[in-house]
Amino acid sequence: MKIRGTRLAGAMVALALVIGGLWGCSFAGEPNSAADLLLRFANNPDNCNCVADVRVDAAVSLAGFRARTPVTAQVEAADSCAHGTVTADLSAINAGTQDYEIYARVQGSSVTVYAKPKARNGVTWDRSEITASFKLDIPLAVKLLSDAKFMRVAYDSDEQIRYELVLPAKNVVETLLDMGEITTSFWEVDKQVLLDAVKESKLHVCFNKDCLVRSVSLDLNFTYENRELVPQPLKVTAAFDAVMDKYGTVDPNKTAVPEHVRGASKITDDPIYAKENSQKLVESAS
């Protein structure tokens, strides 16, 4: 009876683990490679249901004039859709603080983003579209990160981080563009321009104990030249950092793109108001 009782108890514990959904990193021991980590991430049903806090510490320099233009955002994502707010502090170029409400939807090989300045009169939404000749999904993300360097880490600044993947950002760009064509409603994709922008930058993707993405960070430092926008080369620095949390808690009804937003949207070739803000930059630099 004692042996049978022990076996029964063991079976009950195993069953409890399965029912409890403990199929993350801890169930089969810690991951020991990028492939192992990414497999567990891909198999987690909550991998795309989360809240993301995004910060971009950006600065632009023109003819010796430097303007810091930080951008922050909070976005909820669920069921291939997202909803959130974006705030751009453009006071350094006399454009004030600009707040936007945004929606986004990933459907097969396309991404559609809807945005509207909160201060804008009327109900029209700007619509931007990105279309690829391949599917945009979790397997694609896994493929892009598959050659990353895997590390077990512990950061005092974020106790949730357990693992980190690091790889050159140019590898991601090259792999992505070599897979097929990408077109957008607002920019002609230029591989060389993208490679020049990322240069030697490293992409850092950190994961928590459940093998879910905790943060993504990337630093950029490049020169951009477009005589139609600014008369001289524009130097840009940007530190991008996104922190993900609250996995599995987002209500899909709150992230789905409402019909009135889709119906009131118009395609745009300038989703970030580059022409308007570039003019203000030139005026400030003068």
KANOR-V910080 format. One record per pair of residues at least 24 apart in sequence whose C-alpha atoms are under 7 Angstrom apart, sorted by the first residue. I is the first residue (numbers start at 0). GAP is how many residues later the second one is. D is the distance in whole Angstrom. If there is no record, write none. Layout:
BEGIN
i: (I,I)
gap: (GAP,GAP)
d: (D,D)
END
This chain:
BEGIN
i: (23,23,24,24,24,32,33,33,33,33,34,36,37,39,40,40,41,45,45,46,47,47,48,48,48,48,48,49,49,49,49,49,49,49,49,49,49,50,50,50,50,50,50,51,51,51,51,51,52,52,52,53,53,53,54,54,54,55,55,55,55,56,56,56,57,57,57,58,58,58,59,59,59,59,60,60,60,61,61,61,61,62,64,66,66,67,75,75,76,76,77,77,77,78,79,79,80,80,80,80,81,81,82,92,92,92,93,102,107,107,108,108,108,108,122,123,123,124,124,124,124,125,125,125,125,125,126,126,126,126,127,127,127,127,127,128,128,129,129,129,130,130,130,131,131,131,132,132,132,133,143,143,159,160,160,160,160,161,161,161,162,162,162,163,163,163,163,164,164,164,165,165,165,165,166,166,167,167,167,167,168,168,168,168,169,169,169,184,184,185,185,185,195,196,196,212,213,213,213,214,214,214,215,215,215,216,216,228,228,229,229)
gap: (186,187,184,185,186,117,112,114,115,116,111,174,104,171,170,171,96,201,202,165,29,30,28,29,198,199,201,26,27,28,194,195,196,197,198,199,200,24,25,26,193,194,195,24,190,191,192,193,189,190,191,187,188,189,185,186,187,182,183,184,185,181,182,183,179,180,181,177,178,179,174,175,176,177,173,174,175,170,172,173,223,222,220,25,26,24,174,179,173,178,172,174,177,173,25,26,24,25,174,175,173,174,172,187,188,191,186,154,27,28,24,25,26,27,141,140,141,136,139,140,141,139,140,141,142,145,138,139,140,141,57,58,139,140,143,55,56,53,54,55,51,52,53,49,50,51,47,48,49,46,28,31,48,45,46,47,53,45,46,47,43,44,45,40,41,42,43,39,40,41,36,37,38,39,35,36,32,33,34,35,29,32,33,34,25,28,29,83,84,82,83,84,26,24,25,31,29,30,31,27,28,29,25,26,27,24,25,46,49,48,52)
d: (5,6,6,5,6,6,6,7,7,5,6,6,6,6,5,6,6,6,5,6,7,6,5,4,5,5,6,6,5,7,6,6,5,4,6,7,6,6,4,6,6,5,6,6,6,5,4,6,6,5,7,6,4,6,6,5,6,6,5,5,6,5,5,7,6,4,6,6,5,6,7,6,5,7,6,5,7,7,5,7,7,7,5,5,7,6,7,7,7,6,6,5,6,6,6,5,4,6,6,6,5,7,5,6,5,6,7,6,5,6,7,6,4,5,7,5,6,7,6,4,6,6,5,6,6,7,6,5,5,6,6,7,6,6,7,6,5,6,4,7,6,5,6,6,4,6,6,5,7,7,6,7,5,6,6,5,7,6,5,6,6,5,7,7,6,4,6,6,5,6,7,6,5,6,6,6,7,6,4,6,6,6,5,5,6,6,7,7,6,7,4,6,7,7,5,7,6,5,7,5,4,6,6,5,7,4,6,6,6,6,7)
END
